[in-house]
Amino acid sequence: MRTWRRRPRLSEATVAQFLFIVSRAAPAQAGYLQHAFAETADVIVDRRVAQRRQRRALMAVDRRQRDRRMRDVTPELRQFGWAVVRR
């Protein structure tokens, strides 16, 4: 006998294509962006404090092929208080 499972709704099955990054200096915008783009995007507050791996002399080999950050969003965060990136 075959059992049927409920198919997930489109919003449950897909990952948001866009990510809004909100400046720590303007956290109130995060709530607005979450409300305005709840169905299509994820919103996070910028968690960066400083560049990682500042002491290069202690590392043996850097195994990463490239930096995970595809582009620098710092100028947008300073100017607008938020930035949007594709996932």
C-alpha positions as CSV (number, residue, x, y, z in Angstrom):
1,M,0.0,0.0,0.0
2,R,1.3,3.4,-0.9
3,T,1.3,6.2,1.6
4,W,1.0,9.8,0.5
5,R,2.9,12.6,2.1
6,R,1.9,16.2,2.1
7,R,3.9,18.2,-0.4
8,P,5.7,21.1,1.1
9,R,4.4,24.5,0.2
10,L,6.6,26.6,-2.1
11,S,7.7,28.9,0.8
12,E,8.8,25.8,2.9
13,A,10.7,24.1,0.1
14,T,12.8,27.0,-1.2
15,V,15.6,29.0,0.4
16,A,15.3,32.8,0.2
17,Q,17.3,34.0,-2.8
18,F,18.2,37.3,-1.2
19,L,19.8,38.2,2.1
20,F,19.5,41.7,3.7
21,I,22.3,42.6,6.0
22,V,21.5,45.4,8.3
23,S,24.1,47.6,10.0
24,R,24.6,47.3,13.7
25,A,24.2,51.1,13.8
26,A,20.6,50.8,12.4
27,P,19.0,47.8,14.0
28,A,15.5,49.3,13.7
29,Q,15.6,48.8,9.9
30,A,15.9,45.0,10.5
31,G,12.3,44.8,11.7
32,Y,11.0,46.8,8.8
33,L,12.9,44.7,6.3
34,Q,11.7,41.5,7.9
35,H,8.1,42.6,7.7
36,A,8.4,44.0,4.1
37,F,10.3,41.0,2.6
38,A,9.1,38.2,4.8
39,E,8.2,35.9,1.9
40,T,11.2,36.5,-0.4
41,A,14.3,37.3,1.7
42,D,16.1,36.7,5.0
43,V,17.2,39.5,7.2
44,I,20.2,39.5,9.6
45,V,22.1,42.1,11.6
46,D,25.7,42.5,10.6
47,R,27.8,40.3,13.0
48,R,31.2,41.2,11.7
49,V,33.6,42.7,14.3
50,A,37.0,42.5,12.6
51,Q,38.7,40.6,9.9
52,R,39.5,37.0,10.9
53,R,42.9,35.4,10.8
54,Q,44.9,38.4,11.6
55,R,48.0,36.4,12.7
56,R,49.3,34.8,9.5
57,A,52.6,33.7,11.0
58,L,51.0,31.1,13.2
59,M,49.0,29.4,10.4
60,A,50.6,26.5,8.6
61,V,48.5,26.4,5.4
62,D,45.4,28.3,4.4
63,R,43.1,25.6,3.1
64,R,40.4,28.0,1.8
65,Q,40.3,28.4,-2.0
66,R,38.9,31.9,-1.7
67,D,37.3,34.3,0.7
68,R,33.7,33.4,1.6
69,R,32.6,37.0,1.2
70,M,31.9,37.5,-2.5
71,R,31.8,41.3,-2.3
72,D,32.4,43.9,0.3
73,V,29.1,45.4,1.6
74,T,30.8,47.7,4.1
75,P,30.2,50.9,1.9
76,E,26.5,50.1,1.5
77,L,26.1,49.5,5.2
78,R,27.7,52.8,6.0
79,Q,25.7,54.8,3.5
80,F,22.3,53.2,3.6
81,G,22.3,51.2,6.9
82,W,21.6,47.9,4.9
83,A,22.8,45.9,1.9
84,V,21.3,43.1,-0.1
85,V,23.2,40.1,-1.5
86,R,22.2,37.1,-3.6
87,R,22.6,33.7,-2.0
